Amino acid sequence: MHINYWQELTHHREGQIGLVLLGILAGIALLAPILAPWDPLYERDMAFLAPSLRHLLGTNDVGQDIFSRLLYGARSSLCLAVLAGAGATALSLLIGGTAGLIGGLYDRVVLRCIDALLCIPMLLVLILVAGYLTPSFFSLVLILTCLMWPGGARVVRAETLSLRSELHITAARSFGARWPYLLRRHILPDLAPILLANFVAVARRAVFMEAGLAFLGIGDPMVVSWGMMIRQALRFTYLDAWVWWLLPPGLALACTVAAFAYLGNILTGVLHPRHEGGHTHA
Amino acid sequence: MRGTDSLEQTLIPGVTKLVLGWAARGRLWDYLIAFAIILGLNFFLPRCMPGDPFLAIYGEEAVLHLSPQVQAELMAQYGLNEPWLTQLWYYLRNLCHGQLGYSYYYTTPVSHVLLGALPWTLLLAGGSLLLSFLIGTVLGIESAWRRGQTLDRGLLTGVMLTGSLPDYFLGAVLLLLVAGGLGLFPLSGAVTAYTNWHGPRLWADVLHHLVLPLVAVTVAHVGGFYLMSRNAMLRNLHRPFILTARSKGLTETAVRYRHAGRNALLPVVTEAGVAAARLMTGVLFVETVFAYPGVGSVIYQALQARDYPLLQGAFLVVTVTVLILNYALEVLYGRLDARVRDHAH
């Protein structure tokens, strides 16, 4: 389990692409207020302007600057991805970890629930719940967290179960180590790679799901979202504006999802060396 | 009396054994629990909303549009003034009768709207599932066979790109370029309106409308099947039976498809359930882009009009379809895999 993850990521072409893409997106997200020439919600200029130096990607139907909205879209997408990823992974750790450690009836009930929940298409549940609640940004994060923990919990449970019976844990216990110490020093560090891979996978799906939801028209209208931009642009396809209005948010979305997917591939490849030829920096 | 006794004595343990055997083998319990969770969500979600029950379940728009008479009728049918346990009973009873509520937007029962929409969704989903499975597995097998070569690398990169594009975005771009720009395909709908074509003419028209949504869904979801079959094939290529097949002097194609490929299909079938569920939701999104009259467009309309019973009904129909599909795939896997099949008896 002692693998240098940073080296794994930087020495693979896929990992490099993922890191660079994600770095650029994170930079845009952090610096959006400096980079964006206009306020993304400000409706001042003429509607349907073609791209010019003043508006790099023109303006939309209510005169908002599309380029600024594109930059701010990175901010809300990444923010949501990180929060939902962290939330769902924490919940996975809590539920899967306790099931693996406690075992017995509790473990069996939890595992049953996880397996049942994994059968349900969560994007549909998200659409239904969001249709009723019309969530704000943070309640959307909360809903996504509640919907996306089962997959991770299953993996965490299995790993905890096998870690519990490993020799170095037994050795530490025989030296008198108590459970809090064992958790902190032995179990959590060994779970870290799984949690990281899970975080990336959830982040990818969260970006995808939020965009889909915004595309259907459910979402906070005050938060700029790429899915919402695609939806708005699709209403005016009879104009030529789609080239600079529909394509950029779609491609930005694809870049974000691809970045997470590349990183996720490397991380799962390292975790399951038999799948893909094995890792090089063991 | 003795006759019925012995019948019961033989029948009940027999049926119980059959059901238990099924449940143990094919994860039937997981699917039943999942179904119960879905029903629970459908029942409790609107009833947790604040306000008077009718308003919460049907939404403000419906209350404005429905006459007091219809409202009273619906209240009585679903027992909305009763305690919630009675309501649950009413809800389940209505569900067993296929009554999913009343859509104020379409001014018909929800089940009516869904029955009209479901065939189109099944056509689109079935077609794209079949296509993406076939194309994905063939590409995966060929790609794994040429591991590390140009074709393999090209396909892997291509799949990463198409897999990252949201399916509705892909659909929108296809719509604008091929249907809008070149005018090769119709812009929306499933059939040309205001014609009374029959037979082959009608089928040709349906196919003509189907092509673009089908391509959009297939391209967006072929990647999953491709990656699964490539991985399974890679694991197979090092097995001894491949060496045996080669040393027998079989042709490359026979080794690739009849030996390695056929074995690689098995794990793909097990994992196909997840991909199929994802494809199904993809179909719903693509439908809204092409205004294809399936369940996806119904969901979209329901969201726009805040027609909650319609949203619930569509949700129920799609999730149950996905559950049945997944379960069928698992049973199929049990039949296909000789190891699982022989252990069961």
Chai-1 contact restraints between the chains, C-beta under 6 A:
chainA,res_idxA,chainB,res_idxB,connection_type,confidence,min_distance_angstrom,max_distance_angstrom,comment,restraint_id
A,D115,B,D30,contact,1.0,0.0,6.0,A-B,restraint_1
A,A116,B,D30,contact,1.0,0.0,6.0,A-B,restraint_2
A,A116,B,I33,contact,1.0,0.0,6.0,A-B,restraint_3
A,A116,B,A34,contact,1.0,0.0,6.0,A-B,restraint_4
A,C119,B,D30,contact,1.0,0.0,6.0,A-B,restraint_5
A,C119,B,Y31,contact,1.0,0.0,6.0,A-B,restraint_6
A,C119,B,A34,contact,1.0,0.0,6.0,A-B,restraint_7
A,C119,B,N326,contact,1.0,0.0,6.0,A-B,restraint_8
A,I120,B,A34,contact,1.0,0.0,6.0,A-B,restraint_9
A,P121,B,A277,contact,1.0,0.0,6.0,A-B,restraint_10
A,P121,B,T281,contact,1.0,0.0,6.0,A-B,restraint_11
A,P121,B,V322,contact,1.0,0.0,6.0,A-B,restraint_12
A,L123,B,T281,contact,1.0,0.0,6.0,A-B,restraint_13
A,L124,B,F315,contact,1.0,0.0,6.0,A-B,restraint_14
A,L124,B,V318,contact,1.0,0.0,6.0,A-B,restraint_15
A,L124,B,T319,contact,1.0,0.0,6.0,A-B,restraint_16
A,L128,B,F315,contact,1.0,0.0,6.0,A-B,restraint_17
A,G131,B,L303,contact,1.0,0.0,6.0,A-B,restraint_18
A,G131,B,L311,contact,1.0,0.0,6.0,A-B,restraint_19
A,Y132,B,L45,contact,1.0,0.0,6.0,A-B,restraint_20
A,A211,B,P166,contact,1.0,0.0,6.0,A-B,restraint_21
A,F215,B,Y168,contact,1.0,0.0,6.0,A-B,restraint_22
A,L216,B,L303,contact,1.0,0.0,6.0,A-B,restraint_23
A,I230,B,F169,contact,1.0,0.0,6.0,A-B,restraint_24
A,L234,B,A172,contact,1.0,0.0,6.0,A-B,restraint_25
A,T237,B,L176,contact,1.0,0.0,6.0,A-B,restraint_26
A,W242,B,L176,contact,1.0,0.0,6.0,A-B,restraint_27
A,G250,B,F169,contact,1.0,0.0,6.0,A-B,restraint_28
A,L253,B,P166,contact,1.0,0.0,6.0,A-B,restraint_29
A,A254,B,S164,contact,1.0,0.0,6.0,A-B,restraint_30
A,A254,B,L165,contact,1.0,0.0,6.0,A-B,restraint_31
A,V257,B,S164,contact,1.0,0.0,6.0,A-B,restraint_32
A,A258,B,M160,contact,1.0,0.0,6.0,A-B,restraint_33
A,A258,B,S164,contact,1.0,0.0,6.0,A-B,restraint_34
